[in-house]
Amino acid sequence: MGNNPKPTGKYAVGTTTFTAKELRDEVLHPGEKRRISARIYYPVTKDSVNGLEKVMYMSRDMFKGVKGAFKLPLNYDKETAAGHNVSECYKDAPWTKGEKFPLIIFNHGYQSFREGNSFLCIELASHGYVVMTVGHPLEGVCTEYDDTAPIFGDKKLLKLANKPLIPNILALNKLCKMKTT
């Protein structure tokens, strides 16, 4: 993992997480209500974070999810002990009062995870943006909630998503080879 880049903006960065519950049922888990997990990165004054601890980049569960999904030789204990599992942001830092900041909603993409682009989110927040990144249960390598255990990615969904891809590639290849007038 290595050393994490320092944000270059004029603000320090606070972060918080939350889990929202929807009224509708979860399609992939009948009988359960859909939950949405999010992390917010937000600009704070540099003096407001004095004495606060920085947030870990990935939890033990997230390491497990990334390691399993990408077959990487990650070691949570080793990376954490070496100081490589720390983000340049502060948990629940006091919000900057009296200022308004634009909001960016960041989507991590399929088979990634909520903190996968945290360095970019932290950089944007250090320049005066509020950045919200949302977890995708079963589609991301791991989705963590504030109120329950994490949900790991479902490899069957990846196979289903790619199933129509092969015939479409073959059809496109055939079309490209055809001579047209």
Secondary structure as the mmCIF struct_conf table of DSSP 4:
data_model
#
loop_
_struct_conf.conf_type_id
_struct_conf.id
_struct_conf.beg_label_comp_id
_struct_conf.beg_label_asym_id
_struct_conf.beg_label_seq_id
_struct_conf.end_label_comp_id
_struct_conf.end_label_asym_id
_struct_conf.end_label_seq_id
HELX_LH_PP_P HELX_LH_PP_P1 ASN A 3 PRO A 7
BEND BEND1 GLY A 9 TYR A 11
STRN STRN1 ALA A 12 ASP A 25
HELX_LH_PP_P HELX_LH_PP_P2 GLU A 26 GLU A 26
BEND BEND2 VAL A 27 HIS A 29
TURN_TY1_P TURN_TY1_P1 PRO A 30 GLY A 31
BEND BEND3 GLU A 32 GLU A 32
STRN STRN2 LYS A 33 VAL A 44
HELX_RH_3T_P HELX_RH_3T_P1 LYS A 46 VAL A 49
TURN_TY1_P TURN_TY1_P2 ASN A 50 GLY A 51
HELX_LH_PP_P HELX_LH_PP_P3 LEU A 52 GLU A 53
STRN STRN3 LYS A 54 MET A 56
BEND BEND4 TYR A 57 MET A 58
HELX_RH_AL_P HELX_RH_AL_P1 ARG A 60 PHE A 70
TURN_TY1_P TURN_TY1_P3 LYS A 71 LYS A 71
HELX_RH_AL_P HELX_RH_AL_P2 TYR A 76 ALA A 81
TURN_TY1_P TURN_TY1_P4 ALA A 82 GLY A 83
BEND BEND5 ASN A 85 ASN A 85
STRN STRN4 VAL A 86 LYS A 91
TURN_TY1_P TURN_TY1_P5 ASP A 92 ASP A 92
HELX_LH_PP_P HELX_LH_PP_P4 ALA A 93 THR A 96
TURN_TY1_P TURN_TY1_P6 LYS A 97 GLY A 98
STRN STRN5 LEU A 103 ASN A 107
TURN_TY1_P TURN_TY1_P7 TYR A 110 GLN A 111
TURN_TY1_P TURN_TY1_P8 ARG A 114 ASN A 117
HELX_RH_AL_P HELX_RH_AL_P3 SER A 118 SER A 126
TURN_TY1_P TURN_TY1_P9 HIS A 127 GLY A 128
STRN STRN6 VAL A 130 VAL A 134
TURN_TY1_P TURN_TY1_P10 PRO A 137 GLU A 139
BEND BEND6 GLY A 140 VAL A 141
STRN STRN7 CYS A 142 THR A 143
BEND BEND7 ASP A 146 THR A 148
STRN STRN8 ILE A 151 PHE A 152
HELX_RH_AL_P HELX_RH_AL_P4 LYS A 155 ASN A 162
TURN_TY1_P TURN_TY1_P11 LYS A 163 PRO A 164
HELX_RH_AL_P HELX_RH_AL_P5 LEU A 165 LYS A 177
BEND BEND8 MET A 178 MET A 178
#
